[in-house]
Amino acid sequence: MTDQAPPPSLYAAREPIFPRRVSGSFRNLKWVILAVTLGIYYLVPWIRWDRGPDLPNQAVLLDLANRRFYFFWIEIWSHEFYFVAGLLIMAGLGLFLFTSALGRVWCGYACPQTVWTDLFILVERWVEGDRNARLRLHRQEKMDARKLRLRLTKWVLWLLIAVATGGAWVFYFADAPTLFVELFTGQAHAVAYITVAILTATTFVFGGFMREQICIYACPWPRIQAAMMDEDTLTVAYREWRGEPRKHSQEAKTQPMGDCIDCMACVNVCPMGIDIRDGQQLECITCALCIDACDDVMERIGKPRGLIDYIALSDEDRERKGAEPRAVWKHIFRPRTMLYTALWSAVGVALLVALFIRAEIEMTVAAVRNPTFVTLSDGSIRNTYDIRLRNKNNDERLFRLSVVGDPALRIQLEGTPYGSVDVPADTSLLQRVYVVAPRGSDPAEAGRTDLRFWVEDLSNGDRAYKDSSFNGTGDQ
């Protein structure tokens, strides 16, 4: 019996990617977006906003304990979740809009995975050197003192960034200065420490080690984006008709040489490790760094810029024939993008209208039907209701309750001889209310009488109402 060789592996080990440093307009734009997005993420929880006494003064706060969302002067209650749903719909439509117009610009410029990966690569380059130095260090098999020192320095800096990332996230759910002190004194809730630990670990691993693998294997968007794009979508591509044949290709020996000199600059700067000259690929996040790299080479060899550029497929035939491509605005403003823009705008306008017309006071009425009614000693009939009054103002308000329907009906509030009750600022109050019909009156003897509860803010006259019904003895 002869030994058989093991079957070849179907999987290749990941080869780490070490992008080369590049400068240019797109790289500068990415630095600006990185600084702005990280600045917003880390600093927003520390912005203060005065809402009055006994109310949180954090500008942006997800108050899960009280089921409230504060965003500067806007306050969203739990029953107003449709505002959050509307914002999510707008985010989805915005993603469709930008993808249909400019490809995966979200992935290439503003996706958190891209932003933190760029930051981690910046730290790696600062510690270990540029691409060639990092490649030599990676290929060095021996872990000597220098390699260990560089690795530990890089990992510590990554870990600090990851901890700051996880810590910043929990500050959105509690008062940031208070929670900051509690975290460092061991007084914070266990959920806070667990959340920070999970986000620290994911940021450290995703941004430092997995990088492009998250975009390729974990993110579903590369597989969905094709449905959002068409032949008029502007996306990063290689003008093969201008660049080929390359300097070192076989065709170049028998044909006029193209502009591409096969310098590999576009490949070396790619954070996904692909060659844009191979055509559209799932891995491409359209970060446009290859455009900066290629334009720099074209300038140095005296060739026109734009060998790699934002290109629409519909312009390929025109450019092959030597004609000018269509204007950028004609690619962007087309039926698909205008439809997405109209839908996005419609949702936004609807949310703004709903925000500005919503009442500052609200009420809900729940009839207590066990028992359906009570017969009092004087023969009158009493129904019981639980009314929740919601005061959305930043100060305490006096609300007056009244009932309309049959003139015989009278209202009584539990705990007070008056028809009004104080509702604390920015909170809700559950008030038990009795409605009484005198003996012999129509509501007392009827089976069911419609009525309407009114609540009035005595400070400004704002009113709200809810319809309900009064049960009498008629059905017995």
Sequence and secondary structure as in RCSB ss.txt:
>XXXX:A:sequence
MTDQAPPPSLYAAREPIFPRRVSGSFRNLKWVILAVTLGIYYLVPWIRWDRGPDLPNQAVLLDLANRRFYFFWIE
IWSHEFYFVAGLLIMAGLGLFLFTSALGRVWCGYACPQTVWTDLFILVERWVEGDRNARLRLHRQEKMDARKLRL
RLTKWVLWLLIAVATGGAWVFYFADAPTLFVELFTGQAHAVAYITVAILTATTFVFGGFMREQICIYACPWPRIQ
AAMMDEDTLTVAYREWRGEPRKHSQEAKTQPMGDCIDCMACVNVCPMGIDIRDGQQLECITCALCIDACDDVMER
IGKPRGLIDYIALSDEDRERKGAEPRAVWKHIFRPRTMLYTALWSAVGVALLVALFIRAEIEMTVAAVRNPTFVT
LSDGSIRNTYDIRLRNKNNDERLFRLSVVGDPALRIQLEGTPYGSVDVPADTSLLQRVYVVAPRGSDPAEAGRTD
LRFWVEDLSNGDRAYKDSSFNGTGDQ
>XXXX:A:secstr
         S             SHHHHHHHHHHHHHHHHHHHGGG B    TTS  BSEEEETTTTEEEETTEE
EEGGGTHHHHHHHHHHHHHHHHHHHHHSSHIIIII HHHHHHHHHHHHHHHHH SHHHHHHHHH  S  HHHHHH
HHHHHHHHHHHHHHHHHHHHGGGS HHHHHHHHHHT S HHHHHHHHHHHHHHHHIIIIITHHIIIII SHHHHG
GGG  TT EEEEE HHHH S TTSSGGGTS   S     HHHHT TT   GGG   TT     HHHHHHHHHHHH
TT  S SEEEEEGGGHHHHHTT     HHHHHSSHHHHHHHHHHHHHHHHHHHHHHHS SEEEEEEEE SSS EE
 TTS EEEEEEEEEEE SSS EEEEEEEESSTT EEEETT SSSEEEE TTEEEEEEEEEEE TTSHHHHSSEEE
EEEEEEETTT  EEEEEEEEE STT 
